[in-house]
Amino acid sequence: IYRIVLARDPTFWFANYRMGYAQFMLGHYSEAELYLSRAVAVHPLPEELYYLGLARLSLGRLEEASADLQQALRATPDAPGYNYALGLVLKKQGKLEAARQYFQAELAKNPHDAAARRELEELGDGSAH
């Protein structure tokens, strides 16, 4: 259905967002990036930026992923998962202290977040850095 809508109006932000989200969930990150970047260009919402950042992270486009996730986090600082996602990007960039801070921020909001806890354990306490 989204393809039909987008064939008629390629700038319709909601259809681009939903198509991008669907492509992301299917693991089609290049397609997700295409649709999500269109949605963000028209109507940038934090959730769109979050999934765009995750798609770009999956594609190894770390600078862009970082910018998207920072923008999403500034707009919605309490959203679950946003700090964790930015921590993953920073970790891949080798910015381990910054990554640690974002994983800690995620745990401060959700102390039961096992993924953030694992990342922190993997990074250690930071005293050697």
N, C-alpha and C positions, 0 to 999 in steps of 0.2 A: 504494500500500500504506500509506503514511504517513497519508493521509487516512482510510482505514478504521480504522487504529489510533487516530488522534486522535478520530474520531467516537465510539469506545468509551471512550477515556480521554484527554480533552483536556489533562491535566496530565502525561502520560508524557513526561518530559524528553528522552529519547533520540529519540523520534519528532519532537518539536518541534525539536530541534537539527538533525536530518537534513533535515527539511522546510525549515527556515529556511536551511540551507546550500544546498540544492537551489534554493530561490527566489533566493538571493543569486547563485548561479552563472548563473541564467537572466536576471539583471538585474531581477528583480521585488523591488525594495528595500523597498517598503512591506510586502509579504507576508513577506519575510525578517525584517524587524524584528518583526513580530507573533510569528512562531514562535520566533525566537531570544530575544526578551524573555521568552516563556513558559518556555523552557528554562533561561535564566539565573535566573529567579525560583525555580525548583525545585532546580536543581543547577548553580551557576555554575562553569563550567570556563573556563580562559583562552581556549581556542580558540573557545568560544561567544561570549565577550565580544569577542574580536577580530573575528569576523564581524559581530556586532551593531554594533560601532563602525564597521566599514566600510560597513555598510548605512546607518547614520545619517549618516555622512560623505557618502554618495551622495545622501541626502535633504536635505542641508544643515543637519542638526541637529547643529551643531558642538560645543556644550557637552556634550551627551549622548555624542557620539562620543568626545570627549576623555576623559570620565570612564570610559567602557567600556574604551578602549584603555589608559589609565593603570592601571586595575585588572588588565587582562590582562598588562601589562608587569611590574607588581609581582609577580604570581604566577609568571611565566615570563620572567625578564629576558633569557634567551639565545635566545628564540624568534625565528627569522628573520622579518623583515617587520614586527614589532611597532613597533620604533623608527621605521621608515620611515612606517608608517601614522599614527602620532602626529605625526610631522613634517609630514605632509600637512595634518592637521587644524589644527595650529598655524599653518602657512603661510596657510591660508585665513582664519584668525582675525586675521591680520596680526601675529602674534607671531614675527617672522622670526628673531630671535636664538635663541629656544627651538627653533624648527623646525630651524635650522642644527645645533644641538647633537644633536638626535635623528637627523638624516641622518648626521652624523659618527659617532654611536654605531652606526648600522646598518652603515656602512662599516668600522668597527673590527671588527665581527663577520664581515662578508663584504666584503672589499676589492674583489670583482669585481661588486658590485651596481651595475649600470649606471643604474638608476632613481634610486637615492640619490645617485650621483655627479652625474647630470644636475641634480637638485634643488639640490645644493650649488653647482654651477657657475652655475645661474640666480640663486641668492641672492648670489653673490659671496663675497668673503672676510670681509665683515662689518665691515671697518674704517671704512666710511662710515656705519655705523649707530650 
